[in-house]
Amino acid sequence: MKRRTLLQASPLLFGLSETALAQSPYPNKPIRYIVAVAAGGGSDMIGRTFSERLGRVLSQTIVVDNQSGGGGVIAAQTTARSSPDGYTLMQGYVATHGTAPATRKLSYDPIKDFTPIGMIGSTPNVLVVNAGLPITDVKSFIEYVKKNPGKISYGSAGAGSLTHLTAELFKAQTKTFMVHIPYRGIAPATTDLIAGQTQAMFPGLAAALPHIRNGRLRAIAVTGAQRHPALKDVPTMDEAGLKGFDAQQWYGVVGPAGMPTPLVTQLNNAMAQVLAMPDLREKLSAEAVELTPMTPAQFGDYMKKDLARWTALARERNINLDNA
């Protein structure tokens, strides 16, 4: 047999097709990891800390791509329109896949346009009040609000934000009324709460902790199913009598819809290795994040339930930012 003929036949001799020979094990080139916020800040830190370790596990470079436009919409659009080959991933979180699509029409479907890969972790919100108020627990806060109808206001990081919807959930469950004062971010909202311009708020725990520790804000209760290690003496809303009350700032990894199951499994297994690293838990404790490993199916169910909860609340409370 001539050498040329032998070379042409060699793939078949080894039982391999030309297509199989052209393919290399995933990942064989850098992976883009989209983070839906600007560089700097807690969410970006979580993304960079996690993706750097994920790259080590996968033995491949992961490049963080910050896309902050439209409150996460641009990042979500970019991800949804990318090839489902595993080389574009996104750090989805409660805004991109929960509160934003619950309160306005978006150019993407938060469930159908994405492949859930796994949860990174979550941090609770915390009910805090101005330290000068005569309030020590949820019961006394409810009584105080009812005794001062129309005089109590709460701040938020903006209309449709998790801080806004969590307070509306509280109002719905306690049948109380408070005036909503939206701000452009959590920092100015916190400043006015400390100054007494507003009386209460449901910020993320990481943002509130420094002010709780220095005594300028008083923590009343945390959201979520269990107490947080950073505030062991502060009860959950459920313990305080609001059964089933839940609101979490969660972070996870998603890809475009249609990713092959073996690829998703490989990425989820790699995530499990990352989430088992003690130094990751220590690093993310700065953002009060509790690591929460999930299978792709569990994470997908979590996202669906979270979206359904906030959508139902937005309809009940008539929160529609398209009409704002």
Secondary structure, DSSP 4 states (H G I P E B T S, - for coil): --HHHHHHHHHHHTT--HHHHH--PSPSS-EEEEESS-SSSHHHHHHHHHHHHHHHHHTS-EEEEE--GGGGHHHHHHHHTS-SSSSEEEEEEHIIIIIHHHHS--SS-TTTTEEEEEEEEEEEBEEEEETTSS--SHHHHHHHHHHSTTT-EEEESSTTSHHHHHHHHHHHHHT---EEEE-SSHHHHHHHHHHTSS-EE--BHHHHHHHHHTTSEEEEEE-SSS--GGGTTSPBTTTTT-TT---EEEEEEEEETT--HHHHHHHHHHHHHHHT-HHHHHHHGGGTPEE----HHHHHHHHHHHHHHHHHHHHHTT--GGG-
